[in-house]
Amino acid sequence: MNPWTKTLLALLITPAVLLINGCHLIAQSRWEGRDVQEALDLFGKPDSMKKQTGANGENLAVLTWYKSSSWTTTEAAGTSMNHTGNGMVYTEYYETVGHSSDCKLEATVNKAKKIVLFRIEDGKIIHGKCINVPFVPGYIPPGF
């Protein structure tokens, strides 16, 4: 592959990756440096806690919350076509479909009770896993 093609591909792929990963990364970085009490106020009591030793040997605590969300969407359910007189009648049918997902939120906290790392789904970007879960300080769910 010639150098110009590589450069062009890099210029096209980089913004796409940043756009896809951007929302989760912004949410994760908004927590770092905040007091753990803010996370406790937003998420409630953690579902689990464990000790961890940091890279420099300091004691850390890892708080984990498992959140669920559900929502509905109106989706196409089918179509029909019928002859009537001199024409055709085309009808689309819709139905309300329920969806749900589970989300894992994890905050690593130092001795000063500050969040040093905040991860959503273990840092993985999984489309739709945390839909409607208020994982950002000041988050307002759609429809409110």
N, C-alpha and C positions, 0 to 999 in steps of 0.2 A: 504494500500500500504506500502511495507516495506521501511525502510530508504535508502537502496541502490538504489532502483528503483527511489525514489524521487530525490536523488542526481544525478543519471544518466540523468533523464529527465531535471533537471535544467541545467546540463552541455551541453545538446544538444539544448535546447530551447534558452538559453541566447545568444549564438553567432548568431543564426538565427534572433532573434529580433534585435540585434545590426546591423546586415548586412542590414536588411530591412529598418530600421529607420536611419541608419548611414548617408546617403547622405543628407537628409533634415536637420538632426540635425547639421551636419558639416556646411552646408550652413547657417543655422540660427545662429550658434555660431560665424561664421566669421564676422557677422555684428555687434555684440555686442561690444560696446566701440568705434566704428568708428564714425566719424563726419557725421551728417545727410546730409551734402552737397554731400558726396559720393553717397548716395542713390538717391538724387535728380538728380545728374549727370547721373546716370545709368538708373533710371526709369522715369525721367521727373517729371512734376507737379503731385502731388498726386490727385487721384480722390475724396478723401474726407479727412477731418481733423476734429478731435474732441478733446476736453479737457478731461483729466482723472486725478484723484487724486491717487498718489502712496500710497503704504502701510504705508510709514512714513509721509504722508501728503503733499509731494511735488507735485507741478503741473507738469503734463506731457502732451505731445501732441501725439496723435495717428494718423499717416499718413497711408492712405490705397490706394493701387494701384490695379486695376483690369487689368490683362493682358490676352491677347488671343494669341494662337499660332495655327498654322496649319502645317501639313506635309502630305506627301504621302508615301504609302508603296505599294509594289508589292505583291499581294496575289493570292493564287490559286482560280480560278473561276470555275473550272470544269475539267472533263476528258472525253475522249471518247475512245472506242475500236472498230476497224473495221477489218473485214476479208480482207486480200489481198493475193491472190494466195494461197501459202502454209503456211501463217503465220497470225499474228495479229499485228496491229499497234495500239500502245497505245499513246495517245496524251494528254498532260496536257495544260490547258489554264490558262493564268494569266491576271490580270487586275490591273491597278493602282487605288488605293482606297485613297480617301482624308479623313483626320482626323482633328479634331480641339478640343481644350480644352480651358477652362477659368481657370485663376489662381488668387488667392487673396494673395497679399503681404501686410504685416502690420509692420510698424516700430513704436515703442514707444520711444519717445525722451524726454530727460530731459532739464532743463533750460540751461545747458551748451552746448546744441545742440549735445549731444552724444546719440547714440542709446543704450538704456538699454535693449530692448527686440525686437527681430525680429522674426516674425512668418510667416510661409507659410501655407495657407489654415487653419488659426486659430490653427496652431500647429498640425493639423491632417496629417497623412501620407496617402495621397490619390493617389494611383498608377496612373500615367499618367496625372495628372491634370496640372502639370507645365512643361510638356515636351517642350523643345526648348525655354523656357522663361529664359532669363539671370538673374537669381536671386542670383548669387554669384559674388562678386567682382573679376574681371579678367576672367569671364566666356567667353569661345569661343564656339559658337554653332557648332554642328557637320557639317562637310562639308566646313568649312571655313579655 
